[in-house]
Amino acid sequence: MVFRFWFHRTCLTLGLQVGILPCVNKVREIIKRINIKGSVYFNEPMANHTTFQVGGPAEVFIRPETTEDVVTIHELCRSEGIPLFVLGGGANILVSDKGVSGVVLDMTSLDWIEQQGSNLLVGAGTPVSKASAHAADRGLGGFDFIYAMPGSFGGAVWMNARCYGSEMIDILTEVTYLDSYGTIQKMKPDPTEFAYKDTPFMKKDWIILSGTLGLRPDQPDQLWKSMKDFEEDRRTKGHFFAPCAGSVFKNNREFGSPSGQIIDSLGLRGTKRGMAQISPNHANIIINTGNARAQDIYLLMQEVQTKVREHRGFELEPEILLVGDWD
């Protein structure tokens, strides 16, 4: 069976299935008709755009420069039935070795930050760590928890990124997005619709364009102290030791322990498959020790799930999303 995950944004990423893929030979000719300010590439290696540093080629890779570009690309893909996958910072995803059919829309050029009093307006492609630092430098607190996390702002909104006891919905006051019909909309997020790494965006085929954060006045030096502590904690856990995508499995309070501790208790830390390895520093992180294949990482994830199921009776839920064409 072939799985195609069109619209994910992770730390991510975002996506939507917009129809049946036309004859492959026609896709390039269709894409050449677009008139945008951004750039278009063919057979672009996705390994260059993911934190795992794995993944086959994107059939078409487009980097829009403006919101208008995004609208144009979305409309063309929707009308022509071309699958469209929206890429953020490339974290929390695992792209197939076979690559991604259709169009990959790289949002990283939508990188901008504006301040309005204690509110921060952030473009979807802005690295979350950059936005966190920007806020701290201006004495705005509440966004420090995400510092040193990989990925884009749009991805963090899409999955309600959470760490160190805080999550995006705590500070998110408005989101601008492109709906299924190509219309730009605004929403005031309802906290009751957001949960642990779960949002309404994960159930819709919308493209997040930007968001507004409601922050609080704070002392820059105190914010930076906290942020450096968070960065050091991530370093100790091995987030920066080798290419990875952060935590592989979600934590579940019903299991009584974090996923990393459960995996570690089974002696799986350091386990390798090909060039993929469960990190020696943290059992809920898989690293690329060299030229790992996406398939190596995927099979290692399956091995962990199987052993935890057999020995603990728990079903670990992946936090990492599969993207592209998978058998």
C-alpha atoms as one frame of an Amber mdcrd trajectory, in Angstrom:
protein
   0.000   0.000   0.000   1.256   3.474  -0.808   0.632   6.293   1.656   0.871
   9.904   0.553   0.782  12.567   3.237   0.142  15.821   1.420  -0.232  18.613
   3.937   1.729  18.322   7.165   3.327  21.166   8.963   5.386  20.262  11.629
   7.663  21.958  13.711   6.699  21.423  11.514   4.791  21.490   8.370   1.212
  21.593   6.935  -0.665  19.955   4.104  -3.683  19.063   2.058  -4.722  16.541
  -0.528  -6.016  18.602  -3.410  -6.920  15.883  -5.871  -5.574  13.099  -8.028
  -2.084  13.586  -9.404  -2.113  14.250 -13.155   0.195  12.333 -15.482   3.710
  12.954 -14.137   4.884  14.248 -17.498   2.285  16.996 -17.304   3.141  18.299
 -13.851   6.193  20.314 -14.905   4.334  21.870 -17.820   1.459  22.835 -15.526
   3.797  24.332 -12.933   5.673  26.324 -15.567   2.464  28.297 -16.124   2.590
  29.935 -12.723   3.710  33.535 -12.433   5.206  34.108  -8.994   8.059  36.042
  -7.398   9.415  32.937  -5.728  11.607  30.128  -7.047  10.738  26.773  -8.626
  12.993  23.694  -8.579  12.539  20.180  -9.941  13.684  16.951  -8.260  14.962
  18.871  -5.245  16.459  16.526  -2.583  14.324  16.751   0.532  17.316  15.660
   2.611  18.488  19.266   2.235  15.335  20.560   3.898  14.672  18.274   6.882
  16.324  18.089  10.284  16.777  14.322   9.855  18.734  15.093   6.665  17.036
  12.218   4.855  14.421  12.002   2.136  14.174  11.561  -1.611  13.425  14.249
  -4.196  10.434  16.540  -4.342   8.929  16.322  -7.809   8.428  20.091  -7.721
   9.841  22.311  -4.954   8.552  25.888  -4.761   9.737  28.624  -2.423   7.173
  31.472  -2.479   8.264  34.976  -1.542   4.863  36.466  -0.746   1.412  35.523
   0.488   0.177  36.195  -3.044   2.559  33.497  -4.273   1.038  31.036  -1.822
  -2.479  31.852  -3.016  -1.443  31.422  -6.659   0.275  28.080  -6.070  -2.611
  26.767  -3.980  -5.159  27.683  -6.634  -3.154  26.078  -9.438  -2.670  22.842
  -7.497  -6.326  22.755  -6.475  -7.624  23.349  -9.989  -5.219  20.867 -11.601
  -5.452  18.171  -8.934  -1.773  18.322  -8.005  -0.895  17.111  -4.493   0.482
  19.938  -2.352   2.621  19.528   0.748   3.456  22.596   2.832   6.907  22.518
   4.398   7.961  24.546   7.421  11.292  24.080   9.155  11.578  20.396   8.269
  11.393  19.182  11.883   9.063  16.444  13.184   8.771  14.856   9.739  10.260
  11.815   8.042  10.319  12.072   4.255  10.320   8.834   2.292  13.433   7.755
   0.411  11.167   7.705  -2.659  10.495  11.413  -2.258   7.313  13.446  -2.567
   4.995  13.512  -5.569   3.441  16.778  -6.698   4.459  20.107  -5.167   6.357
  20.839  -1.964   5.683  24.422  -0.870   8.599  25.703   1.216   7.309  28.487
   3.468  10.689  29.579   4.871  10.731  32.829   2.891   7.673  34.038   4.802
  10.063  35.033   7.560   9.075  38.292   9.263   8.310  39.660  12.726   6.369
  42.784  13.720   5.755  44.172  17.186   2.555  45.934  18.214   2.861  46.825
  21.878   3.063  43.540  23.774   1.833  41.594  20.731   4.176  39.892  18.301
   3.054  39.189  14.721   5.064  36.380  13.134   5.210  34.972   9.598   4.657
  31.240   9.193   8.157  30.580   7.864   9.985  32.316  10.705  12.172  29.973
  12.776  10.575  29.700  16.210  13.911  30.167  17.953  14.461  33.426  16.048
  11.020  34.707  17.066  11.628  33.716  20.683  14.943  35.593  20.721  13.307
  38.631  19.104  10.689  38.706  21.859  13.247  38.317  24.663  15.428  41.126
  23.308  12.418  43.428  23.535  11.416  42.358  27.027   8.410  40.290  25.974
   7.934  37.098  27.953   5.866  33.995  27.380   7.571  32.691  24.246  10.863
  31.756  25.873   9.853  28.092  26.368  10.328  27.332  22.674  13.877  28.676
  22.323  16.362  26.301  20.625  13.543  24.169  19.238  13.922  23.503  15.498
  11.129  24.237  13.076   8.979  27.101  11.881   6.410  29.278  13.586   3.665
  27.920  11.339   4.607  24.386  12.308   4.562  25.252  16.000   1.038  26.672
  15.614  -0.106  23.722  13.507   0.810  21.154  16.153   0.444  23.328  19.287
   4.123  22.843  20.120   4.690  22.197  23.811   7.697  21.982  26.102   8.735
  22.888  29.643   5.115  23.144  30.766   3.997  25.686  28.167   2.346  25.428
  24.764   1.468  27.675  21.841  -2.206  28.050  22.704  -1.167  29.751  25.964
  -0.053  32.825  23.990  -1.680  32.476  20.554  -4.337  35.159  20.031  -4.943
  35.116  16.260  -4.036  33.063  13.200  -4.185  34.116   9.552  -4.590  31.191
   7.175  -5.589  30.203   3.658  -8.712  28.058   3.652  -9.541  25.131   1.385
 -10.994  27.445  -1.267  -8.017  29.783  -1.418  -9.536  32.553   0.701  -7.447
  34.288   3.378  -9.160  34.006   6.760  -8.474  35.015  10.365  -9.365  33.061
  13.472  -9.328  33.729  17.197  -8.153  30.357  18.557 -10.522  28.642  20.973
  -8.419  27.007  23.727 -11.036  24.261  24.123 -10.182  23.085  20.585  -6.467
  22.775  21.358  -4.918  19.902  23.299  -1.545  18.224  23.793   0.036  18.478
  20.326  -3.414  18.614  18.764  -5.132  21.510  16.989  -8.009  22.216  14.569
  -5.381  22.827  11.863  -4.347  19.185  11.968  -7.883  18.227  10.906  -8.233
  20.814   8.125  -6.602  21.455   4.764  -5.659  25.031   5.638  -2.312  26.753
   5.161  -1.134  28.851   8.108   0.261  32.191   6.905   1.009  34.032  10.161
  -0.008  34.347  13.778  -0.206  36.844  16.633   1.183  36.193  20.108  -0.041
  37.988  23.208   3.049  38.346  25.396   3.816  40.010  28.729   6.489  42.528
  29.795   9.523  40.875  31.335  13.235  41.437  31.909  15.400  40.496  28.891
  18.233  39.180  31.054  15.898  36.881  32.981  14.287  35.644  29.778  17.672
  34.904  28.247  18.755  33.039  31.367  15.730  30.756  31.065  16.273  30.331
  27.337  19.907  29.357  27.745  18.873  26.849  30.423  16.365  25.336  27.987
  19.000  25.205  25.266  21.445  23.433  27.579  18.774  20.937  28.604  18.127
  20.133  24.937  21.861  19.779  24.372  22.176  17.366  27.312  19.352  15.242
  25.878  21.195  15.013  22.567  19.033  17.223  20.355  22.143  18.742  18.760
  24.389  15.658  18.834  23.422  14.486  15.327  20.656  15.112  12.765  17.310
  14.229  14.330  13.701  15.376  14.501  13.337  15.792  18.241  11.071  13.488
  20.227   9.913  10.502  18.201   6.889   9.517  20.303   4.343  11.564  22.213
   4.201  11.280  25.981   1.061   9.777  27.474   0.332  10.439  31.141  -1.713
   7.235  31.337   1.522   5.260  30.865   2.927   6.625  34.137   6.307   7.570
  32.658   7.564   9.607  29.703   8.048   7.637  26.491  11.825   8.018  26.729
  11.923   6.360  30.129   9.727   3.488  28.962  11.942   2.871  25.920  15.077
   3.123  28.045  13.729   0.618  30.585  13.668  -1.986  27.798  17.361  -1.507
  27.099  16.769   0.028  23.676  18.953   3.094  24.069  21.731   2.958  21.464
  19.964   0.382  19.269  20.905   0.756  15.594  19.355  -0.152  12.276  21.584
   0.771   9.383  22.874   4.277  10.105  19.861   5.174  12.254  20.268   4.894
  16.027  18.242   5.451  19.170  20.242   8.253  20.712  22.726   7.270  23.438
  21.686  10.495  25.184  17.894  10.117  25.150  15.828   7.048  24.276  12.976
   9.040  22.683  15.257  10.517  20.016  16.441   8.745  16.869  19.537  10.164
  15.209  21.083   9.932  11.766  24.644   8.800  12.484  25.806   9.197   8.900
  24.000   8.315   5.711  20.849   6.850   7.231  17.906   6.091   5.011  14.388
   7.148   5.914  13.519   3.449   5.834  16.125   2.759   8.550  14.525   5.353
  10.807  11.029   4.117  10.071  11.885   0.477  10.831  13.614   1.518  14.061
  10.443   3.378  15.078   8.411   0.232  14.375  10.820  -1.902  16.404  10.430
   0.402  19.405   6.632   0.367  19.135   6.571  -3.431  18.893   8.802  -4.015
  21.930   6.953  -1.482  24.084   3.666  -3.105  23.100   4.945  -6.610  23.856
   6.647  -5.811  27.161   4.566  -2.932  28.568   1.251  -3.179  26.752   1.414
   0.467  25.671   0.854   1.748  22.157   3.310   4.586  21.566   1.932   7.292
  19.275   4.511   8.772  16.887   5.075  12.484  17.064   7.008  12.337  13.793
   4.862  12.450  10.654   5.504  10.328   7.585   5.669  12.433   4.426   5.784
  11.349   0.790   5.389   7.988  -0.906   5.690   5.073   1.531   5.242   1.346
   0.924
